[in-house]
Amino acid sequence: MLAPHNPRRNAVAERKSRSIVGAAQAMLHDQSLPLHLWAKACNTAVYLQNRSLYCILGMKTPVEAFSRKRPDVSHFRIFGSSVYFHVTKDAWKKIDPIVEFGILVGYTDTRHNYWVFLPTSQRTVVRRDMNFDEKKAMQVSLERELKLHEEEELLIP
């Protein structure tokens, strides 16, 4: 019988859970995204960590260690990037816009399909064939980092 709320019993799982949630929080706060997207951010953190190199695995990724094939990472994009995609002809009326705006919030198991948050309808959908504006996401991230460094310098006596 295990006592509830006792993380010492499964330290490895607790540490991994902490790293996933920490990465998700960092991604959401870095791009100033709504917190209700935390589940997509956690899934994205797991997806990225499973395709990242680990020393303990002999500089292999967990996916590579499991399947013996190096994963393709050419489809990786910056989390929170702005995306623009065509609205299909059957989904729009004559005066509706033919391009829709969204925010990249994750990856699917199918290559080059992405989870996209649509701010106008507050929905998350799977999309493919879109244009990414990663410069804006990178700029937001760099500006936030510069602001944090300035605040740190003010705190140092």
C-alpha positions as CSV (number, residue, x, y, z in Angstrom):
1,M,0.0,0.0,0.0
2,L,1.4,3.4,-1.0
3,A,0.7,6.6,0.8
4,P,-0.9,9.3,-1.4
5,H,1.1,12.4,-2.5
6,N,4.4,10.6,-1.9
7,P,6.7,11.4,-4.9
8,R,9.7,9.6,-3.4
9,R,8.2,6.2,-4.4
10,N,8.7,7.0,-8.1
11,A,11.4,9.6,-8.4
12,V,12.2,9.0,-12.1
13,A,8.6,9.4,-13.2
14,E,8.1,12.5,-11.0
15,R,11.3,14.1,-12.4
16,K,10.2,13.4,-16.0
17,S,6.7,14.8,-15.2
18,R,8.3,17.9,-13.7
19,S,10.5,18.4,-16.8
20,I,7.5,18.0,-19.2
21,V,5.3,20.5,-17.2
22,G,8.2,22.9,-16.8
23,A,8.9,22.8,-20.6
24,A,5.2,23.4,-21.3
25,Q,5.0,26.3,-18.9
26,A,8.1,27.9,-20.5
27,M,6.8,27.5,-24.0
28,L,3.4,29.0,-23.1
29,H,4.8,31.9,-21.2
30,D,7.5,32.6,-23.7
31,Q,5.0,33.2,-26.4
32,S,2.3,34.7,-24.1
33,L,-0.2,32.0,-25.1
34,P,-3.4,31.2,-23.1
35,L,-3.0,28.7,-20.3
36,H,-5.8,26.5,-21.6
37,L,-3.4,25.2,-24.2
38,W,-1.3,23.5,-21.5
39,A,-2.3,20.0,-22.7
40,K,-1.1,20.7,-26.3
41,A,2.1,22.3,-24.9
42,C,2.8,19.2,-22.7
43,N,2.2,16.9,-25.7
44,T,4.6,19.0,-27.8
45,A,7.2,18.9,-25.0
46,V,7.0,15.1,-24.9
47,Y,7.2,15.0,-28.8
48,L,10.3,17.2,-28.8
49,Q,12.0,15.4,-25.9
50,N,11.5,12.0,-27.5
51,R,13.3,13.4,-30.6
52,S,16.2,15.0,-28.6
53,L,19.6,13.5,-28.0
54,Y,20.4,11.9,-24.6
55,C,23.9,11.1,-23.3
56,I,22.6,8.2,-21.3
57,L,21.3,6.6,-24.6
58,G,24.7,7.0,-26.2
59,M,23.8,10.3,-28.0
60,K,20.7,8.8,-29.5
61,T,17.1,9.9,-29.2
62,P,14.5,7.8,-27.4
63,V,12.7,7.2,-30.7
64,E,16.0,6.1,-32.3
65,A,16.7,3.8,-29.3
66,F,13.3,2.2,-29.6
67,S,12.9,1.9,-33.4
68,R,16.6,1.8,-34.5
69,K,15.8,4.6,-37.0
70,R,16.9,8.2,-36.6
71,P,13.8,10.4,-36.5
72,D,13.3,13.1,-39.1
73,V,13.2,16.6,-37.4
74,S,13.1,18.7,-40.6
75,H,9.4,19.6,-39.8
76,F,10.2,21.2,-36.4
77,R,9.0,24.8,-36.1
78,I,9.0,27.3,-33.3
79,F,6.2,26.7,-30.8
80,G,3.8,29.7,-30.9
81,S,4.7,30.7,-34.4
82,S,2.1,32.5,-36.4
83,V,0.8,30.4,-39.3
84,Y,-1.3,31.3,-42.3
85,F,-3.3,28.8,-44.4
86,H,-5.9,28.7,-47.2
87,V,-9.5,28.1,-46.3
88,T,-10.9,25.4,-48.5
89,K,-13.5,26.5,-51.1
90,D,-16.2,24.4,-49.5
91,A,-15.6,26.1,-46.1
92,W,-15.9,29.8,-47.2
93,K,-18.5,32.0,-48.7
94,K,-17.9,34.6,-51.4
95,I,-17.1,37.5,-49.0
96,D,-15.2,35.5,-46.4
97,P,-11.4,35.7,-46.3
98,I,-9.6,32.9,-48.1
99,V,-6.6,32.9,-45.7
100,E,-6.9,32.1,-42.0
101,F,-4.5,32.9,-39.1
102,G,-3.5,30.5,-36.4
103,I,-0.8,29.7,-33.9
104,L,1.3,26.6,-34.0
105,V,0.8,24.6,-30.8
106,G,1.9,21.1,-31.6
107,Y,2.7,18.2,-33.9
108,T,0.7,15.1,-35.0
109,D,1.9,11.6,-35.7
110,T,1.6,12.3,-39.4
111,R,4.5,14.3,-40.8
112,H,3.9,17.9,-41.8
113,N,0.5,18.0,-40.0
114,Y,0.4,20.4,-37.1
115,W,-2.0,21.3,-34.3
116,V,-3.0,25.0,-34.8
117,F,-4.9,27.2,-32.4
118,L,-7.4,29.5,-34.1
119,P,-7.7,32.6,-31.9
120,T,-10.9,33.8,-33.7
121,S,-12.9,30.7,-32.9
122,Q,-10.9,29.5,-29.8
123,R,-10.5,26.0,-31.4
124,T,-7.5,23.8,-32.0
125,V,-7.5,22.0,-35.3
126,V,-5.1,19.9,-37.4
127,R,-3.7,21.7,-40.5
128,R,-1.2,21.1,-43.3
129,D,0.3,23.2,-46.1
130,M,0.7,26.5,-44.4
131,N,3.1,29.4,-44.2
132,F,5.0,29.9,-41.0
133,D,6.1,33.3,-39.6
134,E,8.8,32.1,-37.2
135,K,10.6,35.5,-37.2
136,K,7.8,37.1,-35.1
137,A,7.9,34.2,-32.5
138,M,11.7,34.5,-32.3
139,Q,11.5,38.2,-31.9
140,V,8.9,37.9,-29.0
141,S,11.2,35.4,-27.3
142,L,14.3,37.5,-27.6
143,E,12.6,40.7,-26.4
144,R,11.3,38.8,-23.4
145,E,14.8,37.6,-22.6
146,L,16.4,41.0,-23.0
147,K,13.7,42.5,-20.6
148,L,14.5,39.8,-18.0
149,H,18.2,40.6,-18.2
150,E,17.6,44.3,-17.8
151,E,15.4,43.6,-14.7
152,E,18.2,41.4,-13.3
153,E,20.7,44.1,-13.7
154,L,18.5,46.5,-11.8
155,L,18.2,44.1,-8.9
156,I,22.0,43.7,-8.6
157,P,23.4,46.3,-6.1
